[in-house]
């Protein structure tokens, strides 16, 4: 079996593949590593896919479109060290019968854990109390910590992250309002205390609203000024999905008025510009796109396990169907694309 690793020769790849993981991967067959510190060009990747049975991709890998895979005469499996495969996959890849896998399920667990931490930190005013004490104060009468117990939590989208978060929320006896037009009623009935409704009702009734929708043409700036205005005074918005799902200027206006609170882990422009107004608000907790960060060091093992199953002819556990691929976040989209 021949395995092509497209991930550039950088510190990130070294963290993914320390000696013991390299040895394990190389035990499956011949491994060809990207020798460059940058991604393959489409032409380079097209050439190197000839003869490869398995292709290991990562963030930034050139899209495996029809032209790139035109000479991939042996390719059967693409394994992605990441969550969404929308930026590296293509319909041509699925048309060619290639199985696509990713560590999406693993990443979802850690993102959901991060979101739970964000919710609790916001409701309990942890950042504000911390700042007050570090400035020499004590209790601030204007700070009124709230509880997650028996709260109403809104989900904008479900997905793998939302499904995991529902399990983590179970001990808090929350009521969940869900907006996701792509989830079947049967899937919703699998979870207790989940009511399916429209987006405006979710935003209008939830104490905390968490976004789990993918970034697609339909969801770009889905939470605009009009929809953010539906949220009740004192509500909290959590965004650990993608920054472009929320109209950032509209959110800034709401935060400036002090009507809402927010925890933001993702932004339309990353890194967040130093002059962003978001940096100045007390009613927002900012996080540098790290909700799923602990998964980085576990995803490679997931992919290695999948390659081992493939090499032994066993059923795969992390394959991504064409339908799931079509609904995943596409980081190559911009707000202009969605206009």
N, C-alpha and C positions, 0 to 999 in steps of 0.2 A: 504494500500500500504506500502511495506517495502523498505526503501532506505538505501543503504550501501555507506558510504563515506570512500573511501580508503586513502584519504590524511592524512599523519601522524599528530600527535598532536604536532604541532610546532607553532612558531610565525606566519609563513606564513598562516597556516590554520586559526589561530585566526584573521588575517587580512582579509581573505576571508569570514569568518563567525563570525562577531561580533554578540552580543546577538540578535539584531533585525533580522539578516539573519538566525541565528539558529532557532529562533522562527518561522520564515516564513517557513523554510524547514520542521520543525517538525509539522507544521500545515497540511502538506500533508499526513502524516501517521507516522509509526514507523521508526525512524532513528537510524541506528547503525553506530557509529563513530569508526574509527581506534583509539584504545586506546594507541598505541605505538608512540614513537617519530621517528620511521622509517617506511619505506614501508612494507606492508605485503609481506611475501615470497610467491612463487607460491602455496605452500601447504596451507598456511593460507588463502590466497585469495580464493582458490578453496572451502575451507570449509565454508567461510563466505558468498559466493555467493548463497549458498543453501537457497531458500526461498526469495531471494531479487528480487524485481520487477525492481528497478532502481539502477544503480551503478554510483556514482560520482567519477571521476578520476581526477588526476592532473599530473604535471610534475614528472616523475620518477615512476609512478604507474607500477606495474608488468604487463607485456603484457597479455592481455586477449586472450590467444591462446586456442586451442582445449582442452588441458589438464586442464587448469585453469577453463574453463567454463563447464567442463564435468558434474558437479553436479549442474549447475545453472538451476534449474527446472522451475523457474518463471521469469527469466530475460527477460525483454522486451525493456529496454532503458538504454543506456550508455551515460552519459553526461560528457564531458571533459572540465574542466576549463583550457583552453589553446587553441592554434590554431590547429596545426597539430595533427592528431590522429594516425599517422603512427606507433608511438612507442608503443601505447597501444592497437590498434586494430589488427584484424587478419581476414583472410578469413573465419576461423571457426566461428567467431562472426557473420559475414554477412550470412554465410550459415545457421546459427541457426535462422535467421530472426530477430535478435536484431537490433533495430534502434540505430544509433550512431549519436550523436550531439556534437558540440563544439562551442566555442566562436570565431571561426576563423574570421568571418565577422567583429566582433567588434574589434579584435586585428588589422585587416588589416587597419582599418581607422586610427588608431594611428601610426602604422608603416609608412603608406603613409605620414602622417603629418610630422613625424620625418625625412623622406627622403627629403621632400620639404625643411625643415629647413637645412638639411645637404647640399643640392645643393646650396642654397642661401648663406650659410656661406662660402662655398668653393669659389664660383664664386666672391663673394664680398670681399674675403681675410679678413674676420672678425677676425679670430684667429691671423693672422700675424700682422694686425694693432693694435690689442689689446696688443700683446707682445711688439711691438715697443714702444707704449706709456708707458707701464708699466716699460720699461727699460729706460725711460727718453727721448725718441726720439719723433719725430713728423711724418711727411710724409716720407715714404720710397720710393724713386724713382723707386726701382726695383719691387715694388708691383703695379700690374696693374689690379685692380678689373674689372671683366666682368659682363655682365647682362644675366639674363635668358630670357629676352624678345627676341623672334624670334630666339632662339637657336635651334639647332638640338639635340634632346635627344634620346638616344638609350635605349631600354628596352630589357634586356636578360630575357625572360620569362614575362608572364603577371600575371596570378593568381589574387586573390582577392586584394592584395596590389597594383599591377599594375593598375587594373581597377579603384581603388580609386584614385591613383596618377594621372591618366589621367584627372580625373575631377578637381583635384586641380591645374593642369597645364594649364587648359583651358584659364584663363585670360592672360597667358603669350604668347599666339599665337606661341607656339613651333611647330616644325615639329618632329614627332615621328617615329623612325625606330624600328620595332619590330621583334625580333626573338623568336618564340615559335612554335615548330613543332606540338604541341598538341592542339593548338587553331584553331578552324574552321575559314574559310574565312568569314562566316556569322557573327561570333562574332567580327571579326576585323572591318567589315563594320559598326558596331554600333557606332564606334568612328570616329570623324573627324580628319583629318590630321595625320592618322596613316598609315604607309606604311609597309607592311610585306616583309621581306627580309631574307637573310641568316646571320649567325652570324658574318662572316668576314666583310660583308658590314655594319652591325650595328656598329661594333667596329671601322671600318675605316672611317666612316663619322660623327660620333656623337661628339659634343662638350662635352657632359656629357653622360656617360653610367651608368645606374642603374640596378642592378641585382635583379630579382624577381623570379628566378627559385627555385624550391625545391631542397633539397639535396637528390639525388638518386644516384644509381650506374652510371647512364649516365652522371650526372653533376659533379661528383667528379673531381676537378682540370680541369674543362671544359675550364676555362680561364687560359691556360698555357702560357709559354714564347712566343710561336709562335703567339698565338692569341692576347696577350697583345701588341706584336710588331706591330699589325695592327692599334693600336690606334694612332691618329695623335699627334704630339708634342703639348703639352699644354692642352690635353684633361684631363677630370676628371672622375675617376671611383668611383662609390658609391656602397658599399656593406653593406646592412642591411638585407641580406637574410641568408646565412650561409657561414662561413669562408672557408670551404673546397671546395667551388665551384671555388675559385681562388687559383692557385698555389702561395702560399705566398712567397716562395723564389724567384719566377720569378717576382712577384710584387715588392719585396724589391729591386731587381736589377734595375727595371725601375725607382723606386723612388730615388734610390741612384744616378742614372744618371741625375735626375732632369727633365726627359722628360715628366713625367705625374704628376698629382696631384691625391689625393684620399681622400675619407672620409670612414673610416672603423668602423663599429659598431659590427662586428662579426669576430671571429678568429678561426683558426683550434684548438688552445689550449686556453681554457679559465679557469681562468683569463689569460690575456696576460702576458707571462713571463716578469719579471722585466728587463731582459737583451735583450729583443727583439729589433732588429735594428729599428723597426717601431717607437719606442719611441724617436728616435733621429732625425727624418726627419722634416724639416720645411714645406715640401710640402704635408703633410698628417695631417688630423684631425682625432683624435682617440676618440672613444666613447665606453663605457663599456657595450655593448649589451643592450641598453635602448631605442631603437627606439620605441618599442611598450609598454614601461613601464607604461604609464598612463592607459593603458587598464586593468592592473592587478586588479584595484579596481572597474572595471565595468563588467568584465567577470562573476563574480559570480551571479550578477543580471540577466545576460543573461541566465545563466544555470537555475536559479530558475524560471524564466519566462517559460522556456521550460518544466521544470518538472510540472509546474502548468498547462500548456496546455495539457500535456500528461495525467495528473490526471483528467482533465475535458473532455477528448476525443476530443480536438481541434487539428487542423492541426499544426504540428511543423514548426518552421521557420528557424532552424539552423541545419537540418539533413545533414549528410555527406554521399553521395552515395558511393558505392563500387568503382566506377571509380575515384572519387575525392580522396578517401582514398589511392588508389594505386599510385596516383601521388603526394602525399604530402611528405614533408620533413621527412626523417627518421634519427633522431639524433644518432641512434645506429650504423649507417654505419661509416666506417673509410676508409681512402684511400687504405688501404690494402684490404678491402672488395671489392673495386671497381677495383682492379688490375686484 
